[in-house]
Amino acid sequence: MRPTLLTLALLAATAPAARAQAPAAPAAAGPKVAVYPADINLETKRDSQAFVVQLTQPDGITRDVTDQAQIAFANPSLARADKGVVFPVADGATEMTVTVAGQALKVPVKVAQATVDPPVSFKKDVMPIFMRAGCNQGGCHGAARGKDGFRLSLFGFDPDGDHFRLTRELNGRRINLALPNESLLVDKACGRVPHTGGGKLKDGDQYTTTILRWLEADAPNDPATVALPTSLEVYPPGAVLDGKGEKQRIVARAKYADGTDRDVTSLALFMSSNDTAAKIAADGDGSVVAGDRGEAFVMARFHTFTIGVPFITLPKGLAFTWNNAPENNYVDTHVHNKLKKLRVEPSGTCSDEVFVRRVFLDITGLLPTADEFARFMVSTLPNKRELLIDELLSRKEFSELWVLKWAELLQIRSSNQVSYKAMLLYYTWLQDKIARNVPTDEWVRELLAANGGTFRNPATNYYQIETDIVKVTENVAQVFMGMRVQCAQCHNHPFDRWTMDDYYGFASFFSQIGRKPGDDPRELVVFNGGGGEINHPLHRRPMPPKFLGGAVADVAGKDRRVVLANWLASPENPYFARNLSNLVWTHFFGRGIIDEPDDVRISNPPSNPELLDELAKKFTEYRYDFKRLVKDICMSRAYQRDTRPTPTNEGDTRNFARGPIRRIRAETMLDILGQVTEVKNKFPGLPVGSRAVQIADGQVSNYFLTTFGRPTRDTVCSCEVRLEPTLSQSLHLLNGDTVASNISRGGIVTKMIAEKRPPAFVIEQIYIRCVSRPPSPAEMAKLTAAVSASQNPQQALEDVFWAVLNSREFMFNH
């Protein structure tokens, strides 16, 4: 350790960025009014439909004006409205006119069977009550072992089993068909008798009334032909609330398999991702109440569907004028559109010194050399940043960096079942695809449909690294679609759309993988076995192969994996391009538009869905040309922003209003330490001077790489790459043998002293090598004074080198 100059560990100062021009006055525009839903269909006497009227001001602020709107029907004898709810009167079709803010909107209304009172349905009416009241959640009777001797399926994934447990298990204990109101089910739910969960319902409310009607009808189960929900709609599609206490009603409508729809606002379970910014009202009517400034995603869950809408809460009467920040491409357009809604001003553009270091690290995993730095800085070409991006994308280091990332996702490593030779062939196959810029969809299709020996066709190692059908299913969904479907193996996903049917239908694509020994004992042959099915664990019936989020596949006489591969890596699959676009974005910003990048679900929405959709669209239009997407991102102002915040974006971490500060990953950190000290590293299986990012085997590591978070590739989870700074990392850099040893072995300072270079020159070269900028005048003055006062100038200059390498400015990409 060298404490004498520890105080010289340097601040990450950057040159001031240019400010944008004075903002222009916004063009005048009037408010817009919208009514949701856009049509109303009432099918029975008990049917009703809530509606919401939303006014959007020219500045983007929204207001719920349902109570202020005047409602009139073209034929009042067919329907009536009361407190934002439409009720049927007689059969027929009419129009509802909504008038507010000087605007009149017409909503078509259809009424059918207005005098018919249908019986209560267990699946359509009773089961949703259990979900809304929390009875079948994991902390209550939905737990694997139930609660207090009674179990329900988690979030109602097994309604037939729930009906059996309610009506047949412990016959006569839970329900009383002779005296329905004295049923234990009702007594506990209403809090009449001791109940661990307390009172969930109230005597006389609509939920208790529904359960009693079902019991009075002898608690029937529904026939197999009962129409179940096929989709869920939530209105309005979003809101920007002006100040704490503002309220916005939410309406949820389900559509059913028989073509009908139903207002399920009173039956849906509403949740907010951020109660501090937007909280679900305690009265349970689906309203959202604004809190402190921030964003929230408000979700409605009904049946197997979870749908959400974005909410933004702003301080009351916040004055804001957009600074007309310049835009380089579509990335900036979508980022700025979101920032305008948030009333957030983006930071300025970073300096050339910051940009050249940032883009070198992100694209090649290396720092610019002193010559490369000088050449870029002296260039006066207006498009010099674009030219540098193009140059870096053409380098082999770019391919090596992304081979590393894909090797992690594909878990390339040797093991007891994968020989070193098979692993190396697999890695070489991947390296060739990335180096030749083979379109991503092409090599993904080749990978998933691979058959043959693990030596002759290295892509087949994908099915040798993981042989369990369940894990293969989950890995394919997570790596190529960004979805963690593990929950749906045992029950319907509680916070996403995936059901057990979806899970086992997708797993059926992998049920016919065959494996047999090859000629070489280290080789395995993967082939299409042509037989084998996946049975659903509840009803034990074989599940036909079904695309995740898509239709049942036609696999008759075909290799199921080929059918899956052709769909998965194609525009027909809406998740493939979105997921890969998000993975690329995450690399350059340290945070995904969906974060974590492999945790795509409704309850973890994108921070900017329009941006993600546009990136996916472009990626598809580019025919999955990876480099073109990277260039779009690197050319954007969003990527080239200064890390210094503005007064309005200091608290923003999700919307890319300023440049991110990211700790450099393990392999790159070791590589640049060797680069700036001119020390060549040696790794098993690679020649001297190879980079850590070129290590093929996930089993290979060393103390430095392990300390700085190199993944073991045991799983496909993005969380395996650890980028959090730790005390062990700091202690290793300060006291370990890597930094001090490299400075001594590389002899950079010794060489420059031998060339009679003055201390100021040596210090400047150290700065340019490590942080891609010359020292500031203040830094130079302090350091030259310290070196001059030392009796051993070489030792003092090596101390400067050591201090710079231990500075946060060196360890982070910024």
GIJOZI-V709895 format. One record per residue. RES is the residue in three letters. SS is DSSP state (2 for helix, 1 for strand, 0 for the rest). D_FIRST is the distance of its C-alpha to the first C-alpha in Angstrom with 1 decimal. Layout:
RES_SS_D_FIRST / RES_SS_D_FIRST
This chain:
MET_0_0.0 / ARG_0_3.8 / PRO_2_6.3 / THR_2_9.2 / LEU_2_10.2 / LEU_2_9.2 / THR_2_12.8 / LEU_2_13.8 / ALA_0_13.3 / LEU_0_16.9 / LEU_0_20.0 / ALA_0_22.3 / ALA_0_25.2 / THR_0_28.2 / ALA_0_31.4 / PRO_0_34.3 / ALA_0_36.6 / ALA_0_40.3 / ARG_0_42.5 / ALA_0_45.5 / GLN_0_49.0 / ALA_0_50.9 / PRO_0_52.2 / ALA_0_55.8 / ALA_0_58.2 / PRO_0_58.7 / ALA_0_62.1 / ALA_0_64.5 / ALA_0_65.2 / GLY_0_67.0 / PRO_0_65.8 / LYS_1_66.1 / VAL_1_67.6 / ALA_1_67.2 / VAL_1_68.8 / TYR_1_67.3 / PRO_0_68.4 / ALA_0_70.6 / ASP_1_73.4 / ILE_1_74.8 / ASN_1_76.5 / LEU_1_78.1 / GLU_0_79.5 / THR_0_81.0 / LYS_0_82.1 / ARG_0_78.8 / ASP_0_76.8 / SER_1_75.3 / GLN_1_72.7 / ALA_1_70.3 / PHE_0_69.5 / VAL_1_67.1 / VAL_1_67.6 / GLN_1_64.6 / LEU_1_64.6 / THR_1_61.9 / GLN_0_61.7 / PRO_0_61.0 / ASP_0_57.5 / GLY_0_56.8 / ILE_0_57.1 / THR_1_59.3 / ARG_1_61.7 / ASP_1_63.7 / VAL_0_67.3 / THR_0_69.1 / ASP_0_70.8 / GLN_0_71.9 / ALA_0_73.4 / GLN_1_77.2 / ILE_1_78.3 / ALA_1_81.6 / PHE_1_83.1 / ALA_0_85.6 / ASN_0_87.5 / PRO_0_86.7 / SER_0_88.8 / LEU_0_86.2 / ALA_1_82.9 / ARG_1_81.7 / ALA_1_78.4 / ASP_1_77.1 / LYS_0_73.7 / GLY_0_72.0 / VAL_1_73.6 / VAL_1_76.5 / PHE_1_79.0 / PRO_1_81.8 / VAL_0_85.5 / ALA_0_87.5 / ASP_0_87.1 / GLY_1_86.7 / ALA_1_84.5 / THR_1_83.8 / GLU_1_81.3 / MET_1_79.1 / THR_1_78.7 / VAL_1_75.6 / THR_1_75.9 / VAL_1_73.2 / ALA_0_72.0 / GLY_0_75.1 / GLN_1_74.3 / ALA_1_76.3 / LEU_1_74.9 / LYS_1_77.0 / VAL_1_75.9 / PRO_1_78.2 / VAL_1_79.1 / LYS_1_80.8 / VAL_1_82.3 / ALA_0_83.7 / GLN_0_85.2 / ALA_0_85.0 / THR_0_87.2 / VAL_0_85.5 / ASP_0_83.4 / PRO_0_81.4 / PRO_0_80.5 / VAL_0_77.0 / SER_0_74.7 / PHE_2_72.2 / LYS_2_69.7 / LYS_2_70.2 / ASP_2_70.8 / VAL_2_69.6 / MET_2_66.4 / PRO_2_64.9 / ILE_2_65.5 / PHE_2_63.3 / MET_2_60.4 / ARG_2_60.9 / ALA_2_61.1 / GLY_0_58.0 / CYS_0_60.0 / ASN_0_58.7 / GLN_0_55.0 / GLY_0_52.4 / GLY_0_52.1 / CYS_0_55.9 / HIS_0_58.6 / GLY_0_56.8 / ALA_0_54.3 / ALA_0_54.5 / ARG_0_56.4 / GLY_0_58.1 / LYS_1_58.3 / ASP_0_60.7 / GLY_0_62.7 / PHE_1_63.2 / ARG_0_61.3 / LEU_0_61.5 / SER_0_59.9 / LEU_2_56.7 / PHE_2_57.7 / GLY_2_61.1 / PHE_0_60.4 / ASP_0_63.2 / PRO_2_66.2 / ASP_2_68.7 / GLY_2_66.7 / ASP_2_66.3 / HIS_2_70.1 / PHE_2_70.7 / ARG_2_68.4 / LEU_2_70.1 / THR_2_73.6 / ARG_0_73.9 / GLU_0_71.1 / LEU_0_72.4 / ASN_0_75.6 / GLY_0_76.9 / ARG_0_73.8 / ARG_0_72.0 / ILE_0_74.9 / ASN_0_78.4 / LEU_0_80.8 / ALA_0_83.7 / LEU_0_82.0 / PRO_2_79.1 / ASN_2_78.0 / GLU_2_77.5 / SER_0_75.2 / LEU_2_72.0 / LEU_2_70.2 / VAL_2_71.6 / ASP_2_71.4 / LYS_2_67.6 / ALA_2_66.8 / CYS_0_68.7 / GLY_0_67.3 / ARG_0_70.7 / VAL_0_69.3 / PRO_0_65.9 / HIS_0_63.4 / THR_0_59.7 / GLY_0_59.1 / GLY_0_61.5 / GLY_0_64.1 / LYS_0_63.4 / LEU_0_66.8 / LYS_0_69.6 / ASP_0_73.3 / GLY_0_75.3 / ASP_0_72.4 / GLN_2_72.6 / TYR_2_70.3 / THR_2_72.3 / THR_2_75.5 / THR_2_74.3 / ILE_2_73.4 / LEU_2_76.8 / ARG_2_78.7 / TRP_2_77.0 / LEU_2_77.9 / GLU_2_81.5 / ALA_0_81.9 / ASP_0_81.0 / ALA_0_77.3 / PRO_0_77.9 / ASN_0_75.3 / ASP_0_75.4 / PRO_0_77.0 / ALA_0_74.9 / THR_0_76.2 / VAL_0_74.9 / ALA_0_73.2 / LEU_0_69.5 / PRO_1_67.1 / THR_1_66.0 / SER_1_63.8 / LEU_1_62.6 / GLU_1_62.6 / VAL_1_60.8 / TYR_1_61.9 / PRO_0_61.0 / PRO_0_58.5 / GLY_1_56.0 / ALA_1_55.9 / VAL_1_54.2 / LEU_1_54.9 / ASP_1_55.1 / GLY_0_53.7 / LYS_0_53.3 / GLY_0_56.3 / GLU_0_57.8 / LYS_1_59.4 / GLN_1_60.0 / ARG_0_62.3 / ILE_0_61.4 / VAL_1_64.1 / ALA_1_63.6 / ARG_1_66.3 / ALA_1_66.6 / LYS_1_68.7 / TYR_1_70.5 / ALA_0_71.7 / ASP_0_75.3 / GLY_0_74.7 / THR_0_74.7 / ASP_1_72.0 / ARG_1_71.2 / ASP_1_69.4 / VAL_0_66.8 / THR_0_65.1 / SER_0_66.2 / LEU_0_65.1 / ALA_0_61.7 / LEU_1_58.5 / PHE_1_56.5 / MET_1_52.7 / SER_1_50.2 / SER_0_46.6 / ASN_0_45.7 / ASP_0_47.9 / THR_0_46.2 / ALA_0_47.5 / ALA_1_50.7 / LYS_1_52.2 / ILE_1_55.2 / ALA_0_58.0 / ALA_0_58.9 / ASP_0_62.6 / GLY_0_61.9 / ASP_0_63.8 / GLY_0_61.0 / SER_0_60.2 / VAL_1_56.7 / VAL_1_55.8 / ALA_1_53.2 / GLY_0_50.3 / ASP_0_47.2 / ARG_0_46.1 / GLY_1_44.9 / GLU_1_46.0 / ALA_1_47.6 / PHE_1_49.3 / VAL_1_52.5 / MET_1_53.7 / ALA_1_57.1 / ARG_1_57.5 / PHE_1_61.0 / HIS_0_62.1 / THR_0_59.5 / PHE_1_58.5 / THR_1_55.6 / ILE_1_55.9 / GLY_1_53.9 / VAL_1_54.1 / PRO_1_51.5 / PHE_1_51.6 / ILE_1_50.0 / THR_1_50.1 / LEU_1_49.9 / PRO_0_50.1 / LYS_0_53.7 / GLY_0_55.1 / LEU_0_51.7 / ALA_0_52.4 / PHE_0_50.8 / THR_0_51.6 / TRP_0_50.0 / ASN_0_48.3 / ASN_0_49.8 / ALA_0_46.5 / PRO_0_47.2 / GLU_0_47.3 / ASN_0_46.6 / ASN_0_48.1 / TYR_2_49.3 / VAL_2_45.8 / ASP_2_45.7 / THR_2_49.2 / HIS_2_48.5 / VAL_2_45.2 / HIS_2_46.9 / ASN_2_49.9 / LYS_2_47.8 / LEU_2_45.9 / LYS_2_49.3 / LYS_2_50.4 / LEU_2_47.3 / ARG_0_47.7 / VAL_0_44.2 / GLU_0_43.4 / PRO_0_41.0 / SER_0_38.2 / GLY_0_38.7 / THR_1_37.8 / CYS_0_34.2 / SER_0_33.6 / ASP_2_33.8 / GLU_2_30.1 / VAL_2_29.4 / PHE_2_32.2 / VAL_2_31.3 / ARG_2_27.8 / ARG_2_29.2 / VAL_2_32.1 / PHE_2_30.2 / LEU_2_27.8 / ASP_2_30.7 / ILE_2_33.2 / THR_2_31.3 / GLY_0_27.8 / LEU_0_26.4 / LEU_0_25.5 / PRO_0_28.0 / THR_0_27.5 / ALA_2_27.7 / ASP_2_31.4 / GLU_2_32.2 / PHE_2_30.6 / ALA_2_32.7 / ARG_2_35.8 / PHE_2_35.7 / MET_2_35.0 / VAL_2_37.9 / SER_0_40.3 / THR_0_43.1 / LEU_0_44.7 / PRO_0_45.4 / ASN_0_44.6 / LYS_2_41.4 / ARG_2_39.5 / GLU_2_42.2 / LEU_2_42.1 / LEU_2_38.4 / ILE_2_38.8 / ASP_2_41.6 / GLU_2_39.7 / LEU_2_36.7 / LEU_2_39.1 / SER_0_40.6 / ARG_0_37.4 / LYS_2_36.8 / GLU_2_33.3 / PHE_2_35.2 / SER_2_37.2 / GLU_2_34.2 / LEU_2_32.4 / TRP_2_35.6 / VAL_2_36.3 / LEU_2_33.1 / LYS_2_34.2 / TRP_2_37.6 / ALA_2_36.4 / GLU_2_34.7 / LEU_2_37.9 / LEU_0_40.0 / GLN_0_37.7 / ILE_0_37.7 / ARG_0_36.3 / SER_0_37.7 / SER_0_38.9 / ASN_0_41.6 / GLN_0_44.2 / VAL_0_42.8 / SER_0_42.2 / TYR_2_39.5 / LYS_2_42.3 / ALA_2_43.7 / MET_2_40.4 / LEU_2_39.7 / LEU_2_43.2 / TYR_2_42.8 / TYR_2_39.5 / THR_2_41.3 / TRP_2_44.2 / LEU_2_42.1 / GLN_2_40.2 / ASP_2_43.6 / LYS_2_44.9 / ILE_2_42.0 / ALA_2_41.8 / ARG_0_45.6 / ASN_0_45.4 / VAL_0_48.0 / PRO_0_49.1 / THR_2_47.3 / ASP_2_50.6 / GLU_2_51.8 / TRP_2_49.0 / VAL_2_48.7 / ARG_2_52.5 / GLU_2_52.1 / LEU_2_49.3 / LEU_2_51.2 / ALA_0_54.5 / ALA_0_53.2 / ASN_0_55.4 / GLY_1_55.2 / GLY_1_53.0 / THR_0_49.2 / PHE_0_49.1 / ARG_0_52.0 / ASN_0_51.2 / PRO_2_47.4 / ALA_2_47.8 / THR_2_49.5 / ASN_2_46.1 / TYR_2_45.8 / TYR_2_48.4 / GLN_2_46.9 / ILE_2_43.4 / GLU_0_45.1 / THR_0_48.6 / ASP_0_49.3 / ILE_2_51.8 / VAL_2_50.5 / LYS_2_46.8 / VAL_2_48.0 / THR_2_50.0 / GLU_2_47.1 / ASN_2_44.7 / VAL_2_47.2 / ALA_2_47.8 / GLN_2_44.1 / VAL_2_42.9 / PHE_2_45.9 / MET_2_47.2 / GLY_0_44.3 / MET_0_46.1 / ARG_0_45.1 / VAL_0_48.5 / GLN_2_47.5 / CYS_2_49.2 / ALA_2_52.5 / GLN_2_52.6 / CYS_0_53.8 / HIS_0_55.1 / ASN_0_55.6 / HIS_0_52.3 / PRO_0_52.2 / PHE_0_50.5 / ASP_0_51.7 / ARG_0_54.9 / TRP_0_54.5 / THR_0_57.0 / MET_2_57.3 / ASP_2_60.0 / ASP_2_57.6 / TYR_2_55.0 / TYR_2_57.4 / GLY_2_59.3 / PHE_2_56.1 / ALA_2_55.2 / SER_2_58.7 / PHE_2_57.5 / PHE_2_55.4 / SER_0_57.9 / GLN_0_59.5 / ILE_1_56.5 / GLY_1_57.5 / ARG_1_55.3 / LYS_1_56.4 / PRO_1_55.0 / GLY_0_55.0 / ASP_0_56.1 / ASP_0_52.5 / PRO_0_51.4 / ARG_0_48.0 / GLU_0_50.0 / LEU_1_51.5 / VAL_1_54.3 / VAL_1_54.4 / PHE_1_57.8 / ASN_1_60.0 / GLY_0_61.7 / GLY_0_64.4 / GLY_0_64.6 / GLY_0_62.7 / GLU_0_62.6 / ILE_0_60.4 / ASN_1_62.3 / HIS_0_61.6 / PRO_0_60.6 / LEU_0_63.0 / HIS_0_66.3 / ARG_0_65.5 / ARG_0_66.9 / PRO_1_65.4 / MET_0_63.4 / PRO_0_64.3 / PRO_0_61.4 / LYS_1_60.6 / PHE_0_58.1 / LEU_0_55.5 / GLY_0_57.0 / GLY_0_59.8 / ALA_0_63.2 / VAL_1_64.2 / ALA_0_63.8 / ASP_0_66.7 / VAL_0_65.5 / ALA_0_68.9 / GLY_0_68.8 / LYS_0_65.3 / ASP_0_61.8 / ARG_2_60.3 / ARG_2_56.8 / VAL_2_58.3 / VAL_2_60.1 / LEU_2_56.9 / ALA_2_54.8 / ASN_2_57.4 / TRP_2_57.4 / LEU_2_53.7 / ALA_0_52.6 / SER_0_55.3 / PRO_0_56.3 / GLU_0_58.4 / ASN_0_55.3 / PRO_2_54.0 / TYR_2_50.6 / PHE_2_49.4 / ALA_2_48.8 / ARG_2_47.5 / ASN_2_44.9 / LEU_2_43.6 / SER_2_43.7 / ASN_2_41.6 / LEU_2_39.1 / VAL_2_38.7 / TRP_2_38.5 / THR_2_35.7 / HIS_2_33.6 / PHE_2_33.8 / PHE_2_33.6 / GLY_0_31.4 / ARG_0_34.4 / GLY_0_37.9 / ILE_0_41.2 / ILE_0_41.7 / ASP_0_38.5 / GLU_0_37.5 / PRO_0_39.0 / ASP_0_40.6 / ASP_0_42.0 / VAL_0_45.2 / ARG_1_47.6 / ILE_0_50.0 / SER_0_48.0 / ASN_1_44.9 / PRO_0_46.5 / PRO_0_45.2 / SER_0_44.0 / ASN_0_46.1 / PRO_2_48.8 / GLU_2_50.6 / LEU_2_47.5 / LEU_2_46.9 / ASP_2_50.6 / GLU_2_50.6 / LEU_2_47.6 / ALA_2_49.3 / LYS_2_52.5 / LYS_2_51.0 / PHE_2_49.2 / THR_2_52.6 / GLU_2_54.3 / TYR_0_51.8 / ARG_0_52.9 / TYR_0_49.4 / ASP_0_47.9 / PHE_2_44.2 / LYS_2_43.2 / ARG_2_45.7 / LEU_2_44.4 / VAL_2_40.8 / LYS_2_42.2 / ASP_2_44.1 / ILE_2_41.0 / CYS_2_38.8 / MET_2_41.6 / SER_0_42.1 / ARG_0_41.1 / ALA_0_39.7 / TYR_0_37.0 / GLN_0_36.4 / ARG_1_36.0 / ASP_0_33.5 / THR_0_31.0 / ARG_0_31.9 / PRO_0_34.5 / THR_0_37.9 / PRO_0_39.4 / THR_0_41.3 / ASN_0_38.7 / GLU_0_35.7 / GLY_0_36.6 / ASP_0_37.6 / THR_0_35.6 / ARG_0_38.5 / ASN_0_40.5 / PHE_0_38.2 / ALA_0_38.9 / ARG_0_35.6 / GLY_0_32.9 / PRO_0_30.6 / ILE_0_26.9 / ARG_1_25.8 / ARG_1_22.6 / ILE_0_22.6 / ARG_0_23.7 / ALA_2_21.8 / GLU_2_23.7 / THR_2_23.6 / MET_2_19.9 / LEU_2_19.3 / ASP_2_22.1 / ILE_2_20.9 / LEU_2_17.4 / GLY_2_19.4 / GLN_2_21.8 / VAL_2_19.8 / THR_2_17.8 / GLU_0_21.1 / VAL_0_20.0 / LYS_0_22.9 / ASN_0_22.4 / LYS_0_24.8 / PHE_0_26.4 / PRO_0_29.3 / GLY_0_32.6 / LEU_0_31.3 / PRO_0_31.1 / VAL_0_27.9 / GLY_0_26.9 / SER_0_28.2 / ARG_0_26.7 / ALA_2_25.6 / VAL_2_28.4 / GLN_2_30.8 / ILE_0_30.2 / ALA_0_33.7 / ASP_0_33.3 / GLY_0_31.9 / GLN_0_31.2 / VAL_0_28.6 / SER_0_25.0 / ASN_0_21.5 / TYR_2_18.6 / PHE_2_17.2 / LEU_2_20.7 / THR_2_21.6 / THR_2_18.6 / PHE_0_19.5 / GLY_0_23.2 / ARG_0_25.1 / PRO_0_28.6 / THR_0_30.4 / ARG_0_33.7 / ASP_0_35.4 / THR_0_37.1 / VAL_0_38.1 / CYS_0_36.7 / SER_2_34.6 / CYS_2_32.4 / GLU_2_30.9 / VAL_0_28.6 / ARG_0_26.0 / LEU_0_24.5 / GLU_0_23.4 / PRO_0_19.7 / THR_0_18.1 / LEU_2_15.3 / SER_2_14.7 / GLN_2_14.3 / SER_2_11.8 / LEU_2_9.6 / HIS_2_10.2 / LEU_2_9.4 / LEU_2_6.0 / ASN_2_5.2 / GLY_0_8.4 / ASP_2_9.9 / THR_2_11.9 / VAL_2_10.3 / ALA_2_8.4 / SER_2_11.5 / ASN_2_13.9 / ILE_2_13.1 / SER_2_13.7 / ARG_2_16.6 / GLY_2_18.3 / GLY_0_18.4 / ILE_2_19.4 / VAL_2_18.2 / THR_2_19.7 / LYS_2_23.0 / MET_2_23.4 / ILE_2_22.9 / ALA_2_25.4 / GLU_0_27.8 / LYS_0_27.6 / ARG_0_26.3 / PRO_0_25.6 / PRO_2_22.2 / ALA_2_23.9 / PHE_2_25.0 / VAL_2_21.6 / ILE_2_20.1 / GLU_2_23.1 / GLN_2_22.8 / ILE_2_19.2 / TYR_2_20.6 / ILE_2_23.7 / ARG_2_22.0 / CYS_2_19.6 / VAL_2_21.6 / SER_0_25.0 / ARG_0_25.7 / PRO_0_25.4 / PRO_0_23.5 / SER_0_25.7 / PRO_2_27.1 / ALA_2_25.1 / GLU_2_21.8 / MET_2_22.9 / ALA_2_24.0 / LYS_2_20.8 / LEU_2_18.6 / THR_2_21.2 / ALA_2_21.5 / ALA_2_17.8 / VAL_2_18.0 / SER_2_21.3 / ALA_2_20.1 / SER_0_17.5 / GLN_0_18.8 / ASN_0_16.9 / PRO_2_17.8 / GLN_2_16.5 / GLN_2_12.9 / ALA_2_13.4 / LEU_2_14.9 / GLU_2_12.2 / ASP_2_9.9 / VAL_2_12.8 / PHE_2_13.0 / TRP_2_9.5 / ALA_2_10.4 / VAL_2_13.8 / LEU_2_12.9 / ASN_0_11.2 / SER_0_14.2 / ARG_2_17.1 / GLU_2_19.4 / PHE_2_18.0 / MET_2_17.8 / PHE_1_21.3 / ASN_1_24.7 / HIS_0_26.6
